[in-house]
């Protein structure tokens, strides 16, 4: 890892970690308890540029480029939420972190949720932003518009903002069509993690926009699987679940990670003392 100046002053530490056969790029900003950030599809660490200063003012923020994204070159395996969750877990171990908080957005939210299922001992708290726990949680028109799993479709996306970012930072810019096709194949696979989510013990904050790509009914369903919405919280808060639900007004799936409302919702959850589990 090397340390370099960052915009707005201060230092950031950047580097690669060799984990699970992937050379995983990560950047570290700030200090304190570690918070790992996982971007959405076709994104990179830059996804969180607007809110990272607010988070890094309170935490050691570790931003990761997932397999095939950003500065992390692709490897000869499919894109899967499960394997990317294994990669991030291996990074946490590589960095000698006993445990970490993890925040994932969209595709990264799916990866973060799989970490809570597969590697819960490494997670202190989990934040899932604008991601469902089953594929049918997306609106039907969003599902229909998922990327085509074909490299030719990726070629047609030349010149778009995600492709332009990829050209700027990717170690093999020519891999863009391959990333498009592999991401499309991932996003079109059916999944339903509801039974596993119901067993998650990591305190979790679900964050959605009120005009999100996720159905409002699914937001409530997801929260219910985590123990939310089952009872009155009681006058003294004794009935509150360990997990929380935030629906941020006036936002969409496409601008939620740029809004100051997101760190304003996340930071209190990460720092608040959790209530004791209510008596059934």
C-alpha positions as CSV (number, residue, x, y, z in Angstrom):
1,X,0.0,0.0,0.0
2,X,1.1,3.5,-0.7
3,X,0.0,6.8,0.8
4,X,-0.8,9.8,-1.4
5,X,-2.6,13.2,-1.1
6,X,-6.3,13.3,-1.7
7,X,-8.7,16.0,-2.8
8,X,-9.7,18.2,0.1
9,X,-6.5,17.5,2.1
10,X,-5.6,14.6,4.2
11,X,-4.1,11.3,3.0
12,X,-5.5,8.3,1.3
13,X,-3.8,4.9,1.2
14,X,-4.2,2.8,-1.9
15,X,-3.1,-0.6,-3.0
16,X,-3.8,-4.1,-4.2
17,X,-4.5,-7.3,-2.2
18,X,-4.0,-10.7,-3.7
19,X,-7.0,-12.7,-2.5
20,X,-8.8,-15.8,-3.9
21,X,-6.9,-15.4,-7.2
22,X,-8.1,-11.8,-7.7
23,X,-5.9,-8.7,-7.4
24,X,-8.3,-6.6,-5.5
25,X,-7.9,-2.8,-5.6
26,X,-8.8,-0.9,-2.4
27,X,-8.5,2.6,-1.0
28,X,-8.4,3.7,2.6
29,X,-9.5,7.1,3.9
30,X,-9.8,8.5,7.4
31,X,-9.3,6.6,10.7
32,X,-11.3,4.8,13.3
33,X,-13.5,1.7,13.2
34,X,-13.4,0.2,9.6
35,X,-16.2,0.7,7.2
36,X,-16.0,-1.2,3.9
37,X,-17.8,0.4,0.9
38,X,-19.0,-1.8,-2.1
39,X,-20.1,-0.1,-5.3
40,X,-22.9,-1.0,-7.7
41,X,-22.7,-2.6,-11.2
42,X,-20.2,-1.0,-13.6
43,X,-19.1,1.2,-10.8
44,X,-15.8,1.7,-8.9
45,X,-14.5,3.4,-5.7
46,X,-15.5,6.7,-7.3
47,X,-19.2,5.7,-6.8
48,X,-18.9,7.0,-3.2
49,X,-16.9,10.2,-3.9
50,X,-19.7,12.5,-2.9
51,X,-20.4,11.0,0.5
52,X,-17.0,9.6,1.4
53,X,-15.7,12.7,3.1
54,X,-18.7,12.6,5.5
55,X,-18.1,8.9,6.3
56,X,-14.3,9.3,6.5
57,X,-14.6,12.1,9.0
58,X,-15.9,9.5,11.5
59,X,-14.6,6.1,10.2
60,X,-11.7,4.4,8.5
61,X,-13.4,4.0,5.1
62,X,-12.1,1.2,2.9
63,X,-13.5,1.4,-0.7
64,X,-13.1,-1.7,-2.9
65,X,-13.2,-2.3,-6.7
66,X,-15.0,-5.6,-7.1
67,X,-14.0,-8.3,-9.5
68,X,-13.7,-6.9,-13.1
69,X,-14.7,-3.4,-12.0
70,X,-12.6,-0.3,-11.8
71,X,-8.9,-1.0,-11.2
72,X,-9.5,-4.7,-10.3
73,X,-8.9,-6.8,-13.4
74,X,-11.3,-9.6,-14.3
75,X,-10.4,-13.3,-13.7
76,X,-11.5,-16.5,-15.4
77,X,-14.6,-17.1,-13.3
78,X,-18.3,-15.9,-13.5
79,X,-19.4,-12.9,-11.6
80,X,-21.3,-14.1,-8.6
81,X,-22.5,-12.4,-5.5
82,X,-21.2,-15.3,-3.4
83,X,-17.7,-15.3,-4.8
84,X,-17.3,-11.5,-4.6
85,X,-18.5,-11.8,-0.9
86,X,-15.7,-14.3,-0.4
87,X,-13.2,-11.8,-2.0
88,X,-14.2,-9.0,0.4
89,X,-14.1,-11.3,3.4
90,X,-10.6,-12.3,2.4
91,X,-9.6,-8.7,2.1
92,X,-10.9,-8.0,5.6
93,X,-8.7,-10.9,6.8
94,X,-5.8,-9.7,4.7
95,X,-5.9,-6.3,6.3
96,X,-5.9,-7.9,9.8
97,X,-9.2,-6.4,10.7
98,X,-11.0,-8.4,13.4
99,X,-14.4,-7.3,12.1
100,X,-15.8,-4.5,9.9
101,X,-18.9,-2.6,9.1
102,X,-19.9,-3.1,5.5
103,X,-22.0,-0.9,3.3
104,X,-23.0,-2.0,-0.2
105,X,-25.0,-0.3,-2.9
106,X,-27.1,-2.0,-5.5
107,X,-25.0,-4.9,-6.8
108,X,-22.6,-4.2,-4.0
109,X,-25.6,-4.4,-1.6
110,X,-26.1,-8.0,-2.8
111,X,-22.4,-8.7,-2.2
112,X,-22.7,-7.2,1.3
113,X,-25.8,-9.2,2.1
114,X,-24.0,-12.4,1.1
115,X,-21.2,-11.5,3.4
116,X,-23.7,-11.4,6.3
117,X,-24.9,-14.9,5.2
118,X,-21.5,-16.4,4.5
119,X,-19.1,-14.6,6.8
120,X,-21.1,-13.1,9.6
121,X,-18.3,-13.4,12.1
122,X,-16.4,-10.7,10.1
123,X,-19.3,-8.3,10.2
124,X,-20.1,-5.9,13.0
125,X,-23.0,-4.1,11.2
126,X,-24.4,-4.2,7.7
127,X,-25.9,-1.5,5.5
128,X,-27.7,-2.5,2.4
129,X,-28.5,0.4,0.1
130,X,-31.0,0.0,-2.8
131,X,-30.7,-3.8,-3.2
132,X,-33.3,-6.6,-2.8
133,X,-32.9,-9.9,-1.1
134,X,-34.6,-11.7,-4.0
135,X,-34.5,-10.8,-7.7
136,X,-38.2,-10.3,-8.0
137,X,-37.9,-7.4,-5.5
138,X,-37.0,-5.1,-8.5
139,X,-39.8,-3.5,-10.5
140,X,-40.7,-5.5,-13.5
141,X,-39.6,-2.8,-16.0
142,X,-36.2,-2.7,-14.2
143,X,-35.9,-6.4,-14.6
144,X,-36.7,-6.2,-18.3
145,X,-34.1,-3.5,-18.7
146,X,-31.2,-5.4,-17.1
147,X,-28.1,-5.5,-19.2
148,X,-28.0,-8.0,-22.1
149,X,-25.5,-10.8,-21.4
150,X,-23.6,-10.2,-24.7
151,X,-20.4,-8.4,-25.5
152,X,-22.0,-6.8,-28.5
153,X,-24.4,-5.0,-26.1
154,X,-21.4,-3.7,-24.2
155,X,-20.0,-2.3,-27.4
156,X,-23.2,-0.3,-27.8
157,X,-22.6,1.3,-24.4
158,X,-19.3,3.0,-25.5
159,X,-19.2,6.6,-24.5
160,X,-21.6,6.3,-21.5
161,X,-20.3,7.6,-18.1
162,X,-19.6,4.1,-16.7
163,X,-17.7,3.1,-19.8
164,X,-15.7,6.4,-19.7
165,X,-14.7,5.8,-16.1
166,X,-13.7,2.2,-16.9
167,X,-11.5,3.5,-19.7
168,X,-9.8,5.9,-17.3
169,X,-9.0,3.4,-14.5
170,X,-9.2,-0.2,-15.7
171,X,-5.9,-2.1,-16.1
172,X,-7.3,-3.7,-19.3
173,X,-9.7,-1.1,-20.8
174,X,-10.4,-3.6,-23.7
175,X,-12.3,-5.8,-21.2
176,X,-15.3,-3.5,-21.0
177,X,-17.6,-5.6,-23.3
178,X,-16.7,-8.7,-21.2
179,X,-17.6,-6.9,-18.0
180,X,-20.9,-5.8,-19.5
181,X,-21.8,-9.4,-20.6
182,X,-20.7,-11.0,-17.3
183,X,-22.7,-8.4,-15.3
184,X,-25.7,-9.0,-17.5
185,X,-25.5,-12.7,-16.9
186,X,-25.3,-12.2,-13.2
187,X,-28.2,-9.7,-13.0
188,X,-30.5,-12.0,-15.1
189,X,-30.0,-15.0,-12.8
190,X,-32.9,-15.8,-10.5
191,X,-32.3,-15.9,-6.8
192,X,-34.2,-15.7,-3.5
193,X,-32.2,-15.4,-0.3
194,X,-35.2,-14.9,1.9
195,X,-34.7,-18.1,4.0
196,X,-31.1,-17.2,4.6
197,X,-31.9,-13.5,5.3
198,X,-34.2,-14.7,8.0
199,X,-31.2,-16.3,9.8
200,X,-29.0,-13.2,9.6
201,X,-27.9,-12.0,13.1
202,X,-25.8,-9.0,12.0
203,X,-27.6,-5.8,12.9
204,X,-28.6,-4.4,9.5
205,X,-29.8,-1.1,8.2
206,X,-31.8,-1.2,4.9
207,X,-31.7,2.1,3.0
208,X,-33.9,2.8,0.0
209,X,-35.0,5.9,-2.0
210,X,-38.8,6.6,-2.0
211,X,-38.6,6.4,-5.8
212,X,-36.2,3.5,-5.9
213,X,-35.9,0.7,-8.5
214,X,-37.0,-1.7,-5.7
215,X,-40.7,-2.2,-5.0
216,X,-41.9,-0.6,-1.8
217,X,-43.6,-3.8,-0.8
218,X,-40.3,-5.6,-1.0
219,X,-38.6,-3.1,1.2
220,X,-41.1,-4.0,3.9
221,X,-40.8,-7.7,3.2
222,X,-37.0,-7.5,3.5
223,X,-37.3,-5.6,6.8
224,X,-39.7,-8.1,8.1
225,X,-37.3,-11.0,7.4
226,X,-34.8,-9.2,9.6
227,X,-37.3,-8.9,12.5
228,X,-38.6,-5.4,11.7
229,X,-42.2,-4.4,11.8
230,X,-43.2,-7.3,14.0
231,X,-44.4,-5.3,17.1
232,X,-44.8,-1.9,18.6
233,X,-41.4,-0.4,19.7
234,X,-42.9,0.6,23.1
235,X,-42.7,3.9,24.8
236,X,-39.1,3.2,26.1
237,X,-37.9,1.7,22.8
238,X,-37.7,-1.8,24.4
239,X,-39.5,-3.3,21.4
240,X,-37.2,-2.0,18.7
241,X,-35.5,-4.5,16.5
242,X,-31.7,-4.5,16.1
243,X,-32.2,-3.8,12.4
244,X,-33.6,-0.6,10.9
245,X,-35.3,0.6,7.7
246,X,-34.7,4.0,6.2
247,X,-36.7,5.3,3.1
248,X,-35.1,8.6,2.0
249,X,-37.4,11.1,0.4
250,X,-37.0,12.8,-2.9
251,X,-34.3,10.3,-4.2
252,X,-34.0,7.6,-6.7
253,X,-31.8,4.5,-7.2
254,X,-29.5,6.7,-9.4
255,X,-28.8,9.5,-7.0
256,X,-29.1,8.0,-3.5
257,X,-25.3,7.6,-3.2
258,X,-24.7,11.2,-4.0
259,X,-27.1,12.5,-1.3
260,X,-26.0,13.8,2.1
261,X,-29.1,12.1,3.4
262,X,-27.4,8.8,3.0
263,X,-24.5,9.3,5.5
264,X,-26.9,11.2,7.7
265,X,-28.9,7.9,8.0
266,X,-26.0,5.6,8.1
267,X,-23.7,7.2,10.7
268,X,-26.2,7.1,13.6
269,X,-26.9,3.5,12.9
270,X,-23.1,2.6,13.0
271,X,-22.5,4.5,16.2
272,X,-25.7,3.9,18.2
273,X,-25.8,1.4,21.0
274,X,-28.2,-1.3,19.9
275,X,-31.1,-2.2,22.2
276,X,-31.3,-5.6,23.8
277,X,-33.3,-8.2,22.0
278,X,-37.0,-7.9,23.0
279,X,-38.6,-10.7,24.9
280,X,-41.0,-12.6,22.6
